[in-house]
Amino acid sequence: MNREDLANLIFPSITKTIEDYEKEYPPRNLPENAKVTRFAPSPTGFMHIGHFMPALIDYVLAHQSKGVFYLRNEDTDQTREVEGAVEYIRTVLATYGLNPDEYEYKDLKETKGEYGPYIQSERKEIYHAFIKHLIIEGKAYPCFLTQEEMDAIREAQSKDKRRIGIYGRYAKYRDLPVEEAIKRIESGEKFTIRLKSTGDFNHKFKFNDLAFGELEFPENDIDIPIMKSSNGLPTYHFAHLVDDHLMRTTHVVRGQEWISSIPVHYELFKAFDFKMPKYIHIPLILKKDGEKIRKISKRYDPEAKMSFYEEKGYPTYAVIEAIMTIANSNYETWREGHPDAPFTDFEFSPKKMSASGALFDLDKLDNISKNYLSHLTKEQIYKEVLNWSSKYDLEFNEILKKYPDYSMAIYNIEREQKKPRKDYSYYSEIKDKTWYMYDEYFYDINYDFKEYNLEEVKKVLKTYLDNDYFNESDTQEEWFNKIKEMTTNLGYASEVKMYKEDPTKYKGSIIDITNIMRISLTTLDNTPNLYNIMLILGKDRITERFNRILN
């Protein structure tokens, strides 16, 4: 009996060879230097910002070079798969316009691309053909270590402060005769398939990462498992090798936590004499927590989850801009010179990534978002907040649909001017900052007139109503002159300067008069332009709100 007999026993139905698959998945017909990138998440949790950043970089690299950006579902760890995770990944990519050129959406029965299946659990026969090849070549073997034996090995290694893993004398079945292996398998013994490593941990090799530069690693000497015993699916490392080779991936973008896997991947590619893709290990995403800077946490930081931005209502443009800003140090400078260009026009460079980590700042995102929203038209703002509220605030959505023109007038306050007002960071904030304009929310109101005496407040409001100072045809200047006239008649200074020069002569200044009116109409002492608010509210609402206090 020989290794081919062993391979046929383990994989009796596998007749295709790796040469057959090389023909089935030929090199792609793409322009020179075109990049083939993949976003390859595991559906073991919902998408977070640590997934989004590499997906964005993948998309940019592929589209800048007229290459291919594809989506691969790495579902080999099926015991940890989270229901709905795959669909949410697809939703996030579509929301941000990062639509893959190739994909497979199993639930929609929709596939695009010639290099699939793009779901790893559907590629089992391909992996088995590659593993079978390794067994025939004597580069892999069945391992019969039980879980109890492996636990004992790890415990002993840990106690002796040795490296954890199956290597050297711990690789008990590495040189088991073929006849013995066949006998054990035929008797029904459980086994995994392990790579027969040829590495020497005391030897080092150099590896060039496009972001971190030249790195040095000890060779891998651990006989890593490449096929699980439970379901016959490969381990992450082996699936990575086969898929990236056959799908002709040129660049792998992933988090720096995977740098430690390079020796394993280096040996796997070498075992088949395949060319490795180029790797871009992106830095950790950090956040400032008080005086400390730490890694952003899925458990403790709500902004780590992509759902956070959708629920808050951040524009997709702002989120992309914020991520691009931390992805490349020169992006902000480029954006200043190209304010209207799509982000894909920016020439992304892995060398411009910060090896020490990317500091993600919500304040920075808010500023980007405020600037973006301030330049939208009233129609665009209305449409966006209507879309957002249809999912996250149904009550507000009904009000918006009831008053479209009125709402657009509210959102247009101080918008169509050289320096538009920057009030909103995200769509949910729009309700928080405009609720007082809607009668449906303006009830059971608590007023805080601060230092103003209630009787004086009533006197100001009654004077305004009795003299009919509001006329919708008045310009802002005409309206303001009437307020100044009322101010003087009530014993207040019509100019702030006058009051400051001799405060003993006046009850206060025109600021006090407008503040009293502002609080009475909105409950707030800080709002956009009061004239615009009154013009939109209209005479009837103004009268009703002032009378609410007078009565």
CORCORVEN-V66778 format. One record per run of one state. SS is the DSSP state (helix for helix, strand for strand, loop for the rest). FROM is the first residue (numbers start at 1). TO is the last residue. If there is no record, write none. Layout:
# CORCORVEN-V66778
ss-><SS:SS>
from-><FROM:FROM>
to-><TO:TO>
This chain:
# CORCORVEN-V66778
ss-><loop:helix:loop:helix:loop:strand:loop:strand:helix:loop:strand:loop:strand:loop:helix:loop:helix:loop:strand:helix:loop:strand:loop:strand:helix:loop:helix:loop:strand:loop:helix:loop:helix:loop:helix:loop:strand:loop:strand:loop:strand:loop:strand:loop:strand:loop:helix:loop:strand:helix:loop:strand:loop:strand:loop:strand:loop:helix:strand:helix:loop:helix:loop:helix:loop:helix:loop:helix:loop:strand:loop:helix:loop:helix:loop:helix:loop:helix:loop:helix:loop:helix:loop:helix:loop:strand:loop:helix:loop:helix:loop:strand:helix:loop:helix:loop>
from-><1:3:11:18:25:36:40:48:49:65:68:72:73:74:78:81:85:96:102:106:109:110:113:119:120:123:124:138:140:144:147:160:168:171:178:187:192:196:204:210:213:219:225:228:234:235:236:247:251:256:273:278:283:285:290:292:296:302:305:306:313:316:328:331:338:343:346:350:353:358:360:362:375:378:393:394:403:404:412:427:438:454:467:476:490:493:494:496:502:503:506:509:510:523:530:551>
to-><2:10:17:24:35:39:47:48:64:67:71:72:73:77:80:84:95:101:105:108:109:112:118:119:122:123:137:139:143:146:159:167:170:177:186:191:195:203:209:212:218:224:227:233:234:235:246:250:255:272:277:282:284:289:291:295:301:304:305:312:315:327:330:337:342:345:349:352:357:359:361:374:377:392:393:402:403:411:426:437:453:466:475:489:492:493:495:501:502:505:508:509:522:529:550:551>
